[in-house]
Amino acid sequence: EADIYQTPRYLVIGTGKKITLECSQTMGHDKMYWYQQDPGMELHLIHYSYGVNSTEKGDLSSESTVSRIRTEHFPLTLESARPSHTSQYLCASSEWTFETQYFGPGTRLLVL
Amino acid sequence: GESVGLHLPTLSVQEGDNSIINCAYSNSASDYFIWYKQESGKGPQFIIDIRSNMDKRQGQRVTVLLNKTVKHLSLQIAATQPGDSAVYFCAENSRSGGGADGLTFGKGTHLIIQP
């Protein structure tokens, strides 16, 4: 089991609210990632980071933002949630020299 | 952009039989491939990976085969058990295709185990 954690696991929120999804890993990994996954579908990369103070956009355009102030922490923020943001959000991390990514359990977000 | 894909969205097998899950990729420059297993309500779990300089790699009850000529990847699971029931994704490193430094995932195959 990988030591990567996500909170909350489930979130139901109203339109227009600001939300932050938390992701932490205790493996000392430099690289961290956020993926978006609709039910039964493939994962799409929305953000990634090479290390502290590094944030990059992924292949899928997203209205969310991320920050990386500490190595172990990579939160994702939605300033104003909309129903179109309803999805599952998965956080992952990997060592600098290895491409294998380890995933957290995910956050299921429902925006009403 | 280029992506990996799977041939079948659902595969049903008898318990104890061998399972073969297939994946076709389109980026001939891809140099790293990985299989993940995702159980309901959980994040993807690493199963096995392979680099493009290899044709075959074996793990515990699993084997990954890579055919670069036809750009085909397969996952073989020996003696399938009820706990193998999940959605299986293949993925490739996006960077080799000029994409972001992450993984590009296929659409997934749901493996169903019949008792």
Interface residues (C-beta under 8 A of the other chain):
Chain A: A2 Q6 K31 Y33 Y35 G40 M41 E42 L43 H44 L45 Y48 Y50 E56 K57 G58 D59 L90 A92 E99 T100 Q101 Y102 F103 G104 P105 G106
Chain B: G1 Y32 I34 Y36 G41 K42 G43 P44 Q45 F46 D49 V87 F89 A91 N93 S94 G99 A100 D101 G102 L103 T104 F105 G106 K107 G108 H110
